[in-house]
Amino acid sequence: MSKLKLEEKEILEAFEAGRLKRVKNADKEIEEHRIVAEETFKKDARIIFGCRRRTSGRFRRGL
């Protein structure tokens, strides 16, 4: 854990000391963030794969 940044260390210390409070709708917040993260990954994957196909085609055609 020595590789934690200063902000991360402060958050960990606050958590361990019991100074952090759980939000009222934590489960809903977690689910929303999980969905956004999944959608972000899907979007990035489509863009990356699409670029690779187009780029490889140009090299094959000699463009």
N, C-alpha and C positions, 0 to 999 in steps of 0.2 A: 504494500500500500504506500510505499514511500514515493511512488511516481505520481501521486495525486497533486493537482494544482492547488494553489492557495484557496481558491473559492471552493473547490471540492472538499478540502480538509475542513474548512469552516462549516460546511453543510454536514459533513460526517460527525464532527464534534457536537453540533447542535442536535443532531438526531440522537446520538448516544446519550446526551445530557437530558433528553426529553423536552427540549425547547421547541420542537416542531409539532405542529398540529395537523391532523388529517382534514382535508376539506370535506364538506358535508356530502357532496356527490362524487366522491373519489372513484367509485366503480365506473360511473358514467364517463368521467374525465379520462380514465385509463383506457376505456373502450374506444372513445373518440380518437385519442392519440394513436392507438394501435391501428385503427382503420386508416387514418391519414398516413401513417408510416407505410402500411402495405400498399396503398394507392400510389404513393410517391415512388416506391421501388418499382412497381409495375410500369409506371410512366417512364422512368429512366431506362428500364430494360428495353422497352419498345424503341426508344430513341436511339440507344446504342446499337441495337441489332440492325435497325433500319440504316444507320449510317454505314455500318460495316458492309452490308449487302451492296449499297450503292457504290461505295468506294472500291470494293473488289471488282465490281462489274466494269468500272472505268479502266482499271488496270488490265483486265482481260481484253477489252476492246481497243486498248491502246490510245485512249483519250487523255 
